[in-house]
Amino acid sequence: GKQIASITDKLDRAPAMPDADQIFQGLEQRFDALSMLLERRQGDAIEQSNALFHDLERRLDEVANRLDQRMRQDDSAGIMEAIDARFTALAKRIETRAPDPASDMAIRGLESRLEDISSRLESSAQQVAGIDPALI
C-alpha cells in the first residue's frame, strides 16, 4: 500500500507531460513550412536555369549569325576577286597577241561564255546572300 501511495504521490508531483497532439501539430507545421520553402527555391532554381539556357541559346544564335555573315562576305569577295583576276589575265593575253581572224572569233566566243558564267556566278552569289540562315 505504501509503495502505491508513494508512486501516485510522485506522479501527482511530476510536471505534466506535454500533449502529444500539440507536439505533432508543431512538427507538421514545421514540415509544411520547410516543404513550401523547398518548393519555392526549386521553382526559383528552375526559372533561373531556364533563363540562363535561353540567354545561352540567344548568344549562340548571334555567334552563328555573325559567322554566317562573315563566311558569306568572305566567300563572295574571294570568288569575285578570283573572277576579276582571271579576266585581267585574259585581257592582258588578248592585248599582247598578234591579231588572227580565227583566234579573234574564238576569243569573242570565249568572252561571251565567260560573261555568261560571270553573270551566273553573280546571280548565284546574290541568291546565296539572300537565303535566311535559319532555313539552312
Secondary structure, 3 states (H helix, E strand, C coil): CHHHHHHHHHHHHCCCCCCHHHHHHHHHHHHHHHHHHHHHHHHHHHHHHHHHHHHHHHHHHHHHHHHHHHHHHHHHHHHHHHHHHHHHHHHHHHHHCCCCHHHHHHHHHHHHHHHHHHHHHHHHHHHHHHCCHHHC
